[in-house]
Amino acid sequence: MPKFTIDSKEIEFKPGQTIIQAAREAGIDIPHFCWHPALSVSGNCRICLVEVENLPKLQIACSTPAAEGMKVHTKSEKTIHAQNAVMEFLLINHPLDCPICDEAGECKLQDYAYKYSVGISRFDEQKNHKDKRVALGPNVLFDQERCISCSRCIRFCEEVAKDPELTFVQRGDHVTIETFPGEELDNPYSMNVIEICPVGALTSRHFRFRARVWDMSFTDTVCPGCSRGCNTIMGVRNNEILRIEPRENADVNQYWLCDWGRLNTTKFVNDETTRIKSPMIRYEGASVEKSELIEVNWDEAISKSSALLRDADSGESLFIASPYSTLEDNYALRKLADACGGSIAYIPCIDESFEDDLLRKADKSPNAAGLKLLGIQPIDDSLIDRIGSGKIRVAFVLNDDIARLPGASPLIQKIGSMVCIISNKNESSDNANVILPASTYAEINGTFVNFQNRIQRIRPAVATLEQERLLGEFSMSRLDKFGSHNDRWTHGHRYNARPGWKIIKLLAKALGHEFAFENSEEVFTELSSAVPLLNGYDYEAIGKVGIIAGEKVAAEV
């Protein structure tokens, strides 16, 4: 491969790469505002100016092609002087409102002002004032004074979302961004402009002024909104999820996340009106119409559930697996179904109108591909007929709503008893005989498999009582040592919920079956040995970006 030198370090580059692209691959940071690896080059911020030997002027690294033998200087006197000048120019009219800006703490302008600016301003005149809190669309607010005219948001709408909605208006220091006449920023990916904005000009209506980023914890996870499995970062304060952002993964979602995934996949986690807070049972002899589910302790709920399963003969029990639950939970359920001699299937969740050409998939569940790896198939007409004929004595439902079945109302009435492992109330939960509260995807370790058969990790970002108990057993003194103002485990709502696999293990034990796993990783290790495509996999092999089922695990170096 051809090579060139940057700051006395020789690096390789691919033909056609620009200086900034080659430097980025080599781990060398060149400051930039307007350049983004997934957008076209605009070259209008000028902070990436570098000195190239034998060229008469400084060059912008974002659009200058790398060339064999080229010598580039990013720290020379000329380059530093140019960086200082650009920062002084950008800060002339920029308001000094960092203390109230949502971007504070993760702002490129803040970072570069510290790193590349001289720290003082020669501008003594009145700053140019513009409109603030401009509603560009239902989810995005615009502060015109903070904008540095990098054009990232404009290019994103044109090139990625394929819906040109924004443009520059006015000229000189009066330039600003507006939507086209009759348009608003309402494409399905509009909130991505918030992340790619290098300053605090574009902010989320939903997150605005809710927290400072240094008071939040951030956890790598996966969006459960569809079978794409976009990689995300979950921001939490006081055990409450405040925001979801995309996490870069070139093979899955690149740098993006749809608005639906941001706004609709976390509401249920702390939903006080629907969240199941404790185990519940309906006592024998009480009709559904005249009785209510009563909160009980875990031992009583497990005993009741196991009794219902024990009373069902082989073939009279139906286990409903869940495309919304992890591989670990569904594997434990399949193992229990095998031990009880029951049938197992799942209810697909397909919405063709949801799919688009960028990220969103018609399958609005995160783990249907994982169920197929486990040998669990969609529910078919023969099973539905068995339910309708009253042959199912007990239905065991994992993290799903049996009311999603076509013609569900009469079918539910034909089921003898129903046990639900769910996190939130649903249409059919009022008909359940036992409800066992499950932890949500934001509260557990586990894995999803996306439509590409890529296995990806989810991690706990908020806590249930179970996790707090385990943390307390580990060491309460560590909380005292590190303080609690930013500790995601010590505040907020608490639910007496448990991971699905752990609930199923307790049920199996009550039925006389010992499942030999103590944590989610041990469940994954066991299921990996049982599924040929996953042989040899563990959480370490999955890593941060996932691994395709069937790919060889990289050998240890």
Stockholm file with secondary structure:
# STOCKHOLM 1.0

chainA/1-557         MPKFTIDSKEIEFKPGQTIIQAAREAGIDIPHFCWHPALSVSGNCRICLVEVENLPKLQIACSTPAAEGMKVHTKSEKTIHAQNAVMEFLLINHPLDCPICDEAGECKLQDYAYKYSVGISRFDEQKNHKDKRVALGPNVLFDQERCISCSRCIRFCEEVAKDPELTFVQRGDHVTIETFPGEELDNPYSMNVIEICPVGALTSRHFRFRARVWDMSFTDTVCPGCSRGCNTIMGVRNNEILRIEPRENADVNQYWLCDWGRLNTTKFVNDETTRIKSPMIRYEGASVEKSELIEVNWDEAISKSSALLRDADSGESLFIASPYSTLEDNYALRKLADACGGSIAYIPCIDESFEDDLLRKADKSPNAAGLKLLGIQPIDDSLIDRIGSGKIRVAFVLNDDIARLPGASPLIQKIGSMVCIISNKNESSDNANVILPASTYAEINGTFVNFQNRIQRIRPAVATLEQERLLGEFSMSRLDKFGSHNDRWTHGHRYNARPGWKIIKLLAKALGHEFAFENSEEVFTELSSAVPLLNGYDYEAIGKVGIIAGEKVAAEV
#=GR chainA/1-557 SS CCEEEETTEEEECCTTCBHHHHHHHTTCCCCCSSCCTTSCCCCCSCTTEEEETTCSSCEETTTSBCCTTCEEESSSHHHHHHHHHHHHHHHSSCCCCGGGCTTTTSCHHHHHHHHHSCSCCCCCSCCCCCCCSEECSSSEEECTTTCCCCCHHHHHHHHTSSCCCEEEESCGGGCEEEECTTCCSCSTTTTHHHHHCSSSSEEETTTTTSCCGGGCEEEEEECCSSTTCCEEEEEEETTEEEEEEECCBTTTTBTCCCHHHHHHSSGGGGCTTTBCCSCEECCTTCCTTTCCCEECCHHHHHHHHHHHHHHSCTTSEEEEECTTSCHHHHHHHHHHHHHHTCEEEECCCBCGGGCCSSSCCSBCSSCHHHHHHTTCCBCCHHHHHHHHTTCCSEEEEESSCGGGSTTHHHHHHHCSEEEEEESBCCTTGGGCSEEEEBCCGGGCCEEEECTTCEEEEECCCSCCHHHHHHHHHHHHHHHHHHCSTTCTTSSSCCCCCBCHHHHHHHHHHHTTCCCCCSSHHHHHHHHHHHSGGGTTCCHHHHTTTCEETTCCCCCCC
#=GC SS_cons         CCEEEETTEEEECCTTCBHHHHHHHTTCCCCCSSCCTTSCCCCCSCTTEEEETTCSSCEETTTSBCCTTCEEESSSHHHHHHHHHHHHHHHSSCCCCGGGCTTTTSCHHHHHHHHHSCSCCCCCSCCCCCCCSEECSSSEEECTTTCCCCCHHHHHHHHTSSCCCEEEESCGGGCEEEECTTCCSCSTTTTHHHHHCSSSSEEETTTTTSCCGGGCEEEEEECCSSTTCCEEEEEEETTEEEEEEECCBTTTTBTCCCHHHHHHSSGGGGCTTTBCCSCEECCTTCCTTTCCCEECCHHHHHHHHHHHHHHSCTTSEEEEECTTSCHHHHHHHHHHHHHHTCEEEECCCBCGGGCCSSSCCSBCSSCHHHHHHTTCCBCCHHHHHHHHTTCCSEEEEESSCGGGSTTHHHHHHHCSEEEEEESBCCTTGGGCSEEEEBCCGGGCCEEEECTTCEEEEECCCSCCHHHHHHHHHHHHHHHHHHCSTTCTTSSSCCCCCBCHHHHHHHHHHHTTCCCCCSSHHHHHHHHHHHSGGGTTCCHHHHTTTCEETTCCCCCCC
//
